[in-house]
């Protein structure tokens, strides 16, 4: 068995996938530890900071060791302004945060690595300091991606633009490409500056637009739920959604669900959900006897719970989303990677109301796959949303396409496949290279047949 250290930004959305993998690996007997910037018992009254500082509770409740990395002031300060960003400006700001404080986090991660001596690092793609620390310590590292969105492909617009996939978008596409090029150049420059400071060789251009680990890159998605991507390299594997080993609260019972209603679940994610007016507009739009509406309101719950609440709606601070998705007919979502993947794995159509970051791209992915629609969270009106709901409810192709995607995922098991790959690299201390006869999306059965007979492949 191996010692596995997971490194992650202090973000629930980025944590969930790594936590699912860590739960699997711990159950298989591996030793697991998380390194996350933040601390214990810090309360600021600022939602984004308090969510990050409380992340250790979720990790430790799952039974994993946790060590806090001292926060760097630059990303901490920049994080205060993230809730005020939207659209492409939000993804620019988020990537600015992720690529800040690299030397600080590398030094502090190295101290933990030297103390613990793990066999391998597993890192969310948004924590590039991990790659520096691994290179300095000369140990393998695995980069985990929540979807294929960061990667280039034919007809794929600029990352974060939310433009349609496979269409010619003219001047607007050119403008986004220019902004993206400047952003990527700035990130590359920061990473190379940090690498020079530690005596490391420079990286190739466009660090965040390609799988960047020379050991192993895991994409917790599948080709059946993605637009085609190119130049992924021989160390990249799609393993399927990683949702099988994540614990959820069981406080909410679903006994109230009506068999005669079209059940619609509404959530705007775990962080930027303090939008009571958006929720109220959705509730007014869906105030129809034929619908039953279940809302996970998050930070908007105190305001929403004061009413008025339509008689066909139930409002909760949070719900066990993975369990609920199997019970509903339609998901109205912000379009985060976890929510999108979980909905597709459950075979449910979506209406995406992107707030920022990768969410607009996920909305375009939903439209490209034919499993739902995307609306502008700032501009949609009640009639527009109701029309979108009715089109999905009464048009079979959305349900059929969502079911086809779910069927395409049936043989995958993201947490088991990810654990198998990580454990192999940790044990052999060498890159895992995909053979030409191995599909890009791998199942545990694929890996067992391949790796069992070729332990030194």
KERO-558846 format. One record per residue (C-alpha): x, y, z; residue in three letters. Coordinates in Angstrom, 1 decimal. Layout:
<pts>
PT      u      v      w type
PT      X      Y      Z  Ala
...
</pts>
This chain:
<pts>
PT      u      v      w type
PT    0.0    0.0    0.0  Unk
PT    1.1    3.6   -0.7  Unk
PT    1.1    6.9    1.0  Unk
PT   -1.0    9.3   -1.1  Unk
PT   -0.9   13.1   -0.6  Unk
PT   -3.8   15.1   -2.1  Unk
PT   -3.2   18.9   -2.8  Unk
PT   -6.2   21.1   -3.5  Unk
PT   -7.4   24.7   -3.6  Unk
PT   -9.7   25.6   -0.7  Unk
PT  -12.8   25.1   -2.8  Unk
PT  -15.6   22.6   -2.3  Unk
PT  -16.2   22.3   -6.0  Unk
PT  -12.6   21.4   -6.6  Unk
PT  -12.4   19.2   -3.5  Unk
PT  -15.3   16.9   -4.1  Unk
PT  -13.7   14.9   -6.9  Unk
PT  -10.4   14.4   -5.0  Unk
PT  -12.3   13.5   -1.9  Unk
PT  -14.2   10.8   -3.8  Unk
PT  -10.9    9.3   -5.1  Unk
PT   -9.3    9.6   -1.6  Unk
PT  -12.3    7.8    0.0  Unk
PT  -11.8    4.9   -2.5  Unk
PT   -8.1    4.7   -1.9  Unk
PT   -8.4    4.8    1.9  Unk
PT  -11.0    2.0    1.7  Unk
PT   -8.4    0.0   -0.3  Unk
PT   -5.8    0.4    2.4  Unk
PT   -3.7    3.3    1.2  Unk
PT   -2.7    6.0    3.6  Unk
PT   -4.2    9.4    2.6  Unk
PT   -3.5   13.0    3.6  Unk
PT   -4.8   16.3    2.3  Unk
PT   -2.8   19.5    2.0  Unk
PT   -5.0   22.6    1.5  Unk
PT   -4.3   26.3    2.0  Unk
PT   -6.3   27.6    5.0  Unk
PT   -6.6   26.9    8.7  Unk
PT   -8.9   25.7   11.5  Unk
PT  -11.5   27.6   13.4  Unk
PT  -11.2   30.8   11.4  Unk
PT  -14.4   32.9   11.0  Unk
PT  -14.4   36.0    8.9  Unk
PT  -18.1   36.5    8.1  Unk
PT  -17.1   36.5    4.4  Unk
PT  -18.8   33.5    2.7  Unk
PT  -16.0   32.6    0.2  Unk
PT  -13.3   32.7    2.9  Unk
PT  -15.3   30.9    5.5  Unk
PT  -16.1   28.1    3.1  Unk
PT  -12.5   27.7    2.3  Unk
PT  -11.4   27.8    5.9  Unk
PT  -14.0   25.2    6.9  Unk
PT  -12.9   22.7    4.2  Unk
PT  -10.8   20.7    6.7  Unk
PT  -14.0   19.7    8.5  Unk
PT  -15.3   17.9    5.4  Unk
PT  -11.9   16.2    4.9  Unk
PT  -11.5   15.0    8.4  Unk
PT  -15.1   13.9    8.7  Unk
PT  -14.3   11.5    5.8  Unk
PT  -11.4   10.0    7.9  Unk
PT   -8.4   11.6    6.1  Unk
PT   -5.4   13.3    7.7  Unk
PT   -5.3   17.0    7.0  Unk
PT   -2.5   19.5    7.1  Unk
PT   -3.2   23.2    6.4  Unk
PT   -0.8   25.1    4.2  Unk
PT   -0.2   28.7    5.3  Unk
PT   -2.3   30.9    3.0  Unk
PT   -0.4   33.2    0.7  Unk
PT   -1.7   36.8    1.0  Unk
PT   -1.9   37.5   -2.7  Unk
PT   -4.5   34.8   -3.6  Unk
PT   -6.3   35.4   -0.3  Unk
PT   -6.7   39.1   -1.0  Unk
PT   -7.8   38.4   -4.6  Unk
PT  -10.4   35.8   -3.4  Unk
PT  -12.3   38.6   -1.7  Unk
PT  -13.2   40.1   -5.1  Unk
PT  -14.2   36.8   -6.8  Unk
PT  -17.9   37.0   -5.8  Unk
PT  -18.2   40.3   -7.6  Unk
PT  -17.0   38.9  -10.9  Unk
PT  -19.2   37.3  -13.5  Unk
PT  -18.9   35.8  -17.0  Unk
PT  -15.4   35.6  -18.5  Unk
PT  -14.1   38.1  -16.0  Unk
PT  -14.8   35.6  -13.3  Unk
PT  -12.7   32.8  -14.9  Unk
PT   -9.9   35.3  -15.5  Unk
PT   -9.9   36.3  -11.9  Unk
PT  -10.2   32.6  -10.7  Unk
PT   -7.2   31.6  -12.8  Unk
PT   -5.3   34.6  -11.5  Unk
PT   -5.9   33.4   -8.0  Unk
PT   -4.9   29.8   -8.8  Unk
PT   -1.6   31.0  -10.3  Unk
PT   -0.7   33.4   -7.5  Unk
PT    1.5   32.5   -4.5  Unk
PT    3.3   29.7   -6.4  Unk
PT    6.6   30.1   -4.6  Unk
PT    5.0   30.4   -1.2  Unk
PT    2.8   27.3   -1.7  Unk
PT    5.7   25.3   -3.2  Unk
PT    7.9   26.0   -0.2  Unk
PT    5.2   25.1    2.3  Unk
PT    4.2   21.9    0.4  Unk
PT    7.8   20.8    0.2  Unk
PT    8.1   21.0    4.0  Unk
PT    5.1   18.6    4.4  Unk
PT    6.4   16.3    1.6  Unk
PT    9.8   16.1    3.3  Unk
PT    8.2   15.3    6.6  Unk
PT    5.7   12.7    5.3  Unk
PT    7.6   11.3    2.3  Unk
PT    4.5   10.2    0.3  Unk
PT    4.9    7.9   -2.7  Unk
PT    2.8   10.2   -4.9  Unk
PT    1.0   13.5   -5.1  Unk
PT   -2.5   13.8   -6.5  Unk
PT   -3.5   17.4   -7.3  Unk
PT   -6.4   19.3   -8.7  Unk
PT   -5.4   20.9  -12.0  Unk
PT   -6.0   24.4  -10.4  Unk
PT   -3.1   24.0   -7.9  Unk
PT    0.0   24.2  -10.2  Unk
PT    2.4   24.6   -7.2  Unk
PT    2.0   20.9   -6.7  Unk
PT    3.9   20.2  -10.0  Unk
PT    6.8   22.4   -8.8  Unk
PT    6.9   20.6   -5.4  Unk
PT    6.8   17.2   -7.1  Unk
PT    9.6   18.1   -9.5  Unk
PT   11.8   19.4   -6.7  Unk
PT   11.1   16.4   -4.5  Unk
PT   11.5   14.1   -7.5  Unk
PT    8.3   12.1   -6.8  Unk
PT    5.4   11.4   -9.2  Unk
PT    2.4   13.6   -9.4  Unk
PT   -1.1   13.0  -10.9  Unk
PT   -3.2   15.9  -12.2  Unk
PT   -7.0   15.5  -11.9  Unk
PT   -9.4   17.4  -14.3  Unk
PT  -13.1   17.5  -13.6  Unk
PT  -14.0   17.6  -17.3  Unk
PT  -12.3   18.0  -20.7  Unk
PT  -13.2   21.7  -20.9  Unk
PT   -9.6   23.1  -20.5  Unk
PT   -8.4   21.1  -23.6  Unk
PT   -8.4   22.3  -27.2  Unk
PT  -10.3   20.6  -30.0  Unk
PT  -11.8   21.2  -33.4  Unk
PT  -14.6   23.7  -33.1  Unk
PT  -13.8   24.3  -29.4  Unk
PT  -14.0   28.1  -28.5  Unk
PT  -11.8   29.9  -25.9  Unk
PT  -12.0   28.3  -22.5  Unk
PT  -14.6   30.0  -20.3  Unk
PT  -16.2   31.9  -23.2  Unk
PT  -19.4   29.9  -23.2  Unk
PT  -19.7   30.2  -26.9  Unk
PT  -21.4   27.4  -28.9  Unk
PT  -19.3   24.4  -29.7  Unk
PT  -18.7   23.6  -33.4  Unk
PT  -20.0   26.9  -34.7  Unk
PT  -18.2   29.9  -36.3  Unk
PT  -18.6   32.7  -33.8  Unk
PT  -16.8   35.4  -35.8  Unk
PT  -15.6   38.6  -34.1  Unk
PT  -16.8   37.6  -30.7  Unk
PT  -14.8   34.4  -30.8  Unk
PT  -11.7   36.4  -31.9  Unk
PT  -12.1   38.7  -29.0  Unk
PT  -12.3   35.9  -26.5  Unk
PT   -9.3   34.2  -28.1  Unk
PT   -7.3   37.4  -27.7  Unk
PT   -8.2   37.6  -24.0  Unk
PT   -7.5   33.9  -23.5  Unk
PT   -4.0   34.3  -25.1  Unk
PT   -3.1   37.1  -22.8  Unk
PT   -4.4   35.1  -19.8  Unk
PT   -2.4   32.0  -20.7  Unk
PT    0.7   34.0  -21.3  Unk
PT    0.4   35.6  -17.9  Unk
PT    0.0   32.2  -16.2  Unk
PT    2.9   30.7  -18.1  Unk
PT    5.1   33.6  -17.1  Unk
PT    4.2   33.2  -13.4  Unk
PT    4.8   29.5  -13.4  Unk
PT    8.2   29.9  -15.2  Unk
PT    9.2   32.6  -12.8  Unk
PT    8.6   30.3   -9.9  Unk
PT   10.3   27.4  -11.6  Unk
PT   13.4   29.6  -12.2  Unk
PT   13.4   30.5   -8.6  Unk
PT   13.7   26.8   -7.7  Unk
PT   16.2   26.0  -10.5  Unk
PT   13.7   24.1  -12.6  Unk
PT   13.5   24.1  -16.4  Unk
PT   10.7   26.1  -18.0  Unk
PT    7.3   24.6  -19.1  Unk
PT    5.9   24.5  -22.6  Unk
PT    3.4   27.2  -23.5  Unk
PT   -0.3   27.0  -22.6  Unk
PT    0.3   25.1  -19.3  Unk
PT   -3.5   25.1  -18.4  Unk
PT   -4.7   24.2  -21.9  Unk
PT   -3.2   20.7  -22.0  Unk
PT   -2.8   17.8  -19.5  Unk
PT    0.4   18.8  -17.8  Unk
PT    1.6   15.8  -15.7  Unk
PT    4.3   13.7  -17.4  Unk
PT    3.2   10.9  -15.1  Unk
PT   -0.6   10.6  -15.2  Unk
PT   -3.5   12.9  -16.0  Unk
PT   -7.0   11.7  -15.0  Unk
PT  -10.2   13.3  -16.5  Unk
PT  -13.2   12.5  -14.4  Unk
PT  -15.5   12.5  -17.4  Unk
PT  -15.9   10.3  -20.4  Unk
PT  -15.8   10.8  -24.2  Unk
PT  -19.6   10.1  -24.4  Unk
PT  -20.2   13.3  -22.4  Unk
PT  -17.7   15.6  -24.0  Unk
PT  -17.0   17.3  -27.3  Unk
PT  -13.9   15.8  -29.0  Unk
PT  -10.6   17.0  -27.6  Unk
PT   -7.2   16.8  -29.3  Unk
PT   -3.5   16.4  -28.3  Unk
PT   -4.2   14.9  -24.9  Unk
PT   -0.9   12.9  -24.8  Unk
PT   -0.2    9.3  -23.9  Unk
PT   -0.4    9.8  -20.2  Unk
PT   -4.1   11.0  -20.1  Unk
PT   -7.1    8.8  -19.3  Unk
PT  -10.8    9.6  -19.0  Unk
PT  -12.1    7.5  -16.1  Unk
PT  -15.8    8.6  -15.8  Unk
PT  -17.5   10.7  -13.1  Unk
PT  -16.0   10.3   -9.6  Unk
PT  -19.1   10.3   -7.5  Unk
PT  -19.4    6.8   -6.1  Unk
PT  -17.6    7.2   -2.8  Unk
PT  -18.7   10.6   -1.6  Unk
PT  -20.7   10.7    1.6  Unk
PT  -23.8   12.8    1.7  Unk
PT  -26.1   14.0    4.5  Unk
PT  -29.1   11.8    5.0  Unk
PT  -31.1   14.4    6.9  Unk
PT  -33.5   15.0    4.0  Unk
PT  -36.1   12.5    3.3  Unk
PT  -37.8   12.4   -0.2  Unk
PT  -41.1   11.0    1.0  Unk
PT  -42.8   14.3    0.0  Unk
PT  -42.1   13.8   -3.7  Unk
PT  -45.3   13.5   -5.8  Unk
PT  -45.6   10.7   -8.3  Unk
PT  -48.0   12.7  -10.4  Unk
PT  -45.7   15.7  -10.8  Unk
PT  -42.9   16.7  -13.1  Unk
PT  -40.1   17.0  -10.5  Unk
PT  -37.6   19.9  -11.0  Unk
PT  -34.6   20.3   -8.8  Unk
PT  -33.0   23.7   -8.5  Unk
PT  -29.5   24.5   -7.3  Unk
PT  -26.9   27.3   -7.9  Unk
PT  -24.0   25.4   -6.4  Unk
PT  -22.2   25.6   -3.1  Unk
PT  -20.4   29.0   -3.1  Unk
PT  -22.0   31.8   -5.3  Unk
PT  -25.5   30.8   -4.4  Unk
PT  -26.6   33.8   -2.4  Unk
PT  -29.0   35.0   -5.1  Unk
PT  -32.5   35.1   -3.6  Unk
PT  -33.9   37.1   -6.4  Unk
PT  -32.8   34.6   -9.0  Unk
PT  -34.4   31.8   -6.9  Unk
PT  -37.6   33.8   -6.5  Unk
PT  -37.8   34.4  -10.3  Unk
PT  -37.4   30.6  -10.9  Unk
PT  -40.0   29.8   -8.3  Unk
PT  -42.5   32.3   -9.8  Unk
PT  -41.9   30.8  -13.3  Unk
PT  -42.4   27.2  -12.0  Unk
PT  -45.5   28.0   -9.9  Unk
PT  -47.6   25.4  -11.8  Unk
PT  -49.6   22.5  -10.4  Unk
PT  -48.0   20.1  -12.9  Unk
PT  -44.6   20.8  -11.4  Unk
PT  -43.0   20.0   -8.1  Unk
PT  -39.9   22.1   -7.3  Unk
PT  -37.1   21.2   -4.9  Unk
PT  -34.7   24.0   -4.1  Unk
PT  -31.2   23.7   -2.6  Unk
PT  -30.8   27.4   -1.7  Unk
PT  -27.5   27.5    0.1  Unk
PT  -26.6   31.1    1.2  Unk
PT  -30.0   32.3   -0.1  Unk
PT  -31.9   30.1    2.3  Unk
PT  -32.4   32.6    5.1  Unk
PT  -34.0   35.1    2.7  Unk
PT  -36.0   32.6    0.8  Unk
PT  -37.4   30.8    3.8  Unk
PT  -39.1   34.0    4.9  Unk
PT  -41.4   33.5    2.0  Unk
PT  -43.6   33.7    0.1  Unk
PT  -43.0   30.1   -1.1  Unk
PT  -45.3   28.6   -3.8  Unk
PT  -47.3   25.6   -2.6  Unk
PT  -45.6   23.4   -5.2  Unk
PT  -42.1   24.1   -3.8  Unk
PT  -39.9   22.8   -1.0  Unk
PT  -36.9   24.9    0.1  Unk
PT  -33.8   23.5    1.8  Unk
PT  -30.4   24.9    2.9  Unk
PT  -28.9   21.9    1.1  Unk
PT  -29.9   18.4   -0.1  Unk
PT  -28.1   15.1   -0.8  Unk
PT  -27.8   16.0   -4.4  Unk
PT  -26.5   12.6   -5.8  Unk
PT  -29.4   10.7   -4.2  Unk
PT  -32.0   13.3   -5.2  Unk
PT  -30.9   13.3   -8.9  Unk
PT  -32.2    9.8   -9.3  Unk
PT  -35.7   10.9   -8.2  Unk
PT  -36.2   14.0  -10.3  Unk
PT  -37.0   14.7  -14.0  Unk
PT  -35.1   18.0  -14.7  Unk
PT  -32.2   19.8  -13.0  Unk
PT  -31.9   23.6  -13.2  Unk
PT  -28.3   24.2  -12.4  Unk
PT  -25.5   26.7  -12.3  Unk
PT  -23.5   24.3  -14.5  Unk
PT  -20.6   23.5  -12.2  Unk
PT  -18.5   20.5  -13.3  Unk
PT  -19.6   18.3  -10.4  Unk
PT  -23.3   19.1  -10.9  Unk
PT  -23.2   18.7  -14.7  Unk
PT  -21.4   15.3  -14.4  Unk
PT  -23.6   14.1  -11.7  Unk
PT  -26.8   15.0  -13.7  Unk
PT  -25.5   13.3  -16.8  Unk
PT  -24.5   10.2  -14.8  Unk
PT  -28.0   10.1  -13.5  Unk
PT  -29.5   10.5  -17.1  Unk
PT  -31.3   13.7  -16.3  Unk
PT  -31.7   16.7  -18.7  Unk
PT  -30.5   20.1  -17.5  Unk
PT  -31.2   23.8  -17.9  Unk
PT  -28.0   25.7  -17.1  Unk
PT  -27.9   29.2  -15.7  Unk
PT  -24.2   29.9  -15.6  Unk
PT  -22.8   32.2  -12.9  Unk
PT  -19.2   32.2  -14.0  Unk
PT  -16.0   30.2  -14.5  Unk
PT  -16.4   27.0  -16.5  Unk
PT  -20.2   27.0  -16.0  Unk
PT  -20.9   28.7  -19.3  Unk
PT  -18.8   26.2  -21.1  Unk
PT  -20.7   23.4  -19.4  Unk
PT  -23.9   25.0  -20.6  Unk
PT  -22.5   24.9  -24.2  Unk
PT  -21.6   21.3  -23.6  Unk
PT  -25.1   20.5  -22.5  Unk
PT  -26.5   22.1  -25.6  Unk
PT  -23.9   20.3  -27.8  Unk
PT  -24.8   16.9  -26.3  Unk
PT  -28.5   17.6  -26.8  Unk
PT  -29.3   17.0  -23.2  Unk
PT  -30.7   20.4  -22.3  Unk
PT  -30.6   24.2  -22.6  Unk
PT  -28.6   27.2  -21.5  Unk
PT  -30.1   30.5  -20.4  Unk
PT  -28.5   33.8  -19.3  Unk
PT  -28.8   34.1  -15.5  Unk
PT  -28.8   37.9  -15.7  Unk
PT  -31.3   38.3  -18.5  Unk
PT  -33.8   35.3  -18.5  Unk
PT  -37.4   36.0  -17.7  Unk
PT  -40.1   33.8  -16.2  Unk
PT  -41.8   33.1  -19.6  Unk
PT  -38.5   32.1  -21.2  Unk
PT  -37.6   29.7  -18.4  Unk
PT  -41.1   28.2  -18.4  Unk
PT  -40.9   27.7  -22.1  Unk
PT  -37.5   25.9  -21.8  Unk
PT  -38.9   23.6  -19.1  Unk
PT  -42.0   22.8  -21.2  Unk
PT  -39.9   22.1  -24.3  Unk
PT  -37.7   19.6  -22.3  Unk
PT  -40.8   18.1  -20.6  Unk
PT  -42.7   17.5  -23.8  Unk
PT  -39.9   16.7  -26.2  Unk
PT  -38.6   13.2  -25.9  Unk
PT  -35.2   13.8  -27.5  Unk
PT  -33.8   15.5  -24.4  Unk
PT  -34.7   12.5  -22.2  Unk
PT  -33.5   10.1  -24.8  Unk
PT  -30.1   11.8  -25.2  Unk
PT  -29.6   12.1  -21.4  Unk
PT  -30.4    8.4  -21.1  Unk
PT  -27.9    7.5  -23.9  Unk
PT  -25.2    9.4  -22.1  Unk
PT  -26.0    7.6  -18.9  Unk
PT  -25.9    4.2  -20.7  Unk
PT  -22.6    5.2  -22.2  Unk
PT  -21.3    5.6  -18.6  Unk
PT  -22.7    2.3  -17.4  Unk
PT  -19.3    0.4  -17.5  Unk
PT  -17.3    3.3  -16.0  Unk
PT  -16.4    3.7  -12.3  Unk
PT  -14.4    6.8  -12.0  Unk
PT  -13.3    6.3   -8.4  Unk
PT  -12.2    2.7   -8.9  Unk
PT  -10.4    3.5  -12.2  Unk
PT   -8.7    6.6  -10.8  Unk
PT   -7.5    4.6   -7.7  Unk
PT   -6.2    1.8   -9.9  Unk
PT   -4.2    4.2  -12.1  Unk
PT   -2.8    6.2   -9.1  Unk
PT   -1.9    3.1   -7.2  Unk
PT    0.0    1.7  -10.2  Unk
PT    2.1    4.9  -10.6  Unk
PT    2.8    5.1   -6.9  Unk
PT    3.9    1.4   -6.8  Unk
PT    6.0    1.5   -9.9  Unk
PT    7.3    5.1   -9.7  Unk
PT    7.1    5.5  -13.4  Unk
PT    4.6    7.1  -15.8  Unk
PT    1.5    5.2  -16.9  Unk
PT    1.5    5.3  -20.7  Unk
PT   -1.7    4.5  -22.6  Unk
PT   -1.2    1.9  -25.4  Unk
PT   -2.8    2.5  -28.8  Unk
PT   -5.3   -0.3  -28.3  Unk
PT   -6.5    1.1  -24.9  Unk
PT   -9.5    3.5  -25.3  Unk
PT   -9.3    7.0  -24.1  Unk
PT  -12.2    6.3  -21.6  Unk
PT  -11.1    3.4  -19.5  Unk
PT  -13.1    1.2  -17.1  Unk
PT  -11.8   -0.8  -14.1  Unk
PT  -12.1   -3.9  -16.3  Unk
PT  -10.0   -2.4  -19.0  Unk
PT   -7.3   -1.5  -16.5  Unk
PT   -7.4   -4.9  -14.9  Unk
PT   -7.0   -6.7  -18.2  Unk
PT   -4.2   -4.4  -19.2  Unk
PT   -2.2   -3.8  -16.1  Unk
PT   -2.5   -7.2  -14.5  Unk
PT   -0.6   -8.8  -17.3  Unk
PT    1.9   -6.1  -17.8  Unk
PT    3.1   -4.9  -14.3  Unk
PT    6.1   -3.1  -15.8  Unk
PT    4.3   -1.6  -18.9  Unk
</pts>
